[in-house]
Amino acid sequence: MKFSRKAIIGTSILTAALMFAGTSAVYAADKVPNVVLDGEKYEGDLKLIDGTTYVRLREFSESLGGDVSWENDERIAGVTASGLELSAQIGENYISANGRYLWSPLSVFIENDRTYVPLRAIGKAFGFNTEWSGEKFEASLKRERDAIKSADTYYSDEDLYWLSRIISAEAGGEPLEGKLAVGAVVLNRVRDSSFPDTVYGVIFDRNNGTQFTPTSNGAIFARPNAESIIAAKLCLEGYLSNEDIMFFINTELAESFWITKNRQFVMSIGAHDFYA
């Protein structure tokens, strides 16, 4: 998959809020949406939390013929189905499916010994496209394929290579939230006409001087750590933690403070301040 600004614009999950919550939450248990799978009402357990519908991983997967396993020491639930290998680790803000990473607004959690994951994410893993109707208060899932395409056929090798490396070089020691924010800066520039329209082009842009220090000191060429690769994949799936951020700075290491004087401050994560 070649990643361009068109691949970002219009994705339905850009409006999701970046949340790094624990495994507990306040549930809107009095009202849950209707869920329809290929025209049939889904009768499984549902929870609506902060605007996202969650399902029991085992119940949903087994209804579609999947086999579910549990690794107690690692607290990881696994699913094997036709063409699908999926894992969901308690406390993480994503599930993994065929080497791809799908965002979970609330971290994967357990309630009453049952693992819950986002309906949209696990539906995508099983090959469903989800459409939401606010008028009907209904999520309709239509199956497009047996399972999600694998990572090696979906991601652009070039985009994943460079995005994971700039994330690792700039935010390798930051939490996932900080890694995702660096990825968002790169991809926000990709879709902005003022910058090059490829990941590589943005990272190595020299139009107004070096944009990312790791491209001049060689850190960009270091092997990325595992979480930086995950962050890059989440971004390339369409999840952007913030659509506005275009710059970031570590004020303790920076030699130039043009950003702080000329751009609008948005947020701080770890050692970095992010600006629009």
Secondary structure, DSSP 4 states (H G I P E B T S, - for coil): ----HHHHTT-TTTT-------S-----TT---EEEETTEE--S-EEEETTEEEEEHHHHHHHTT-EEEEETTTTEEEEEETTEEEEEETT-SEEEETTEEEE-SS--EEETTEEEEEHHHHHHHTTEEEEEETTTTEEEEEE-SSSPPPHHHHS-HHHHHHHHHHHHHHHTTS-HHHHHHHHHHHHHHHTSTTS-SSHHHHHT--TTS-SSTHHHHSGGGSPPPHHHHHHHHHHHTT--S-SS--EEE-TTT-S--HHHHHS-EEEEETTEEEE-
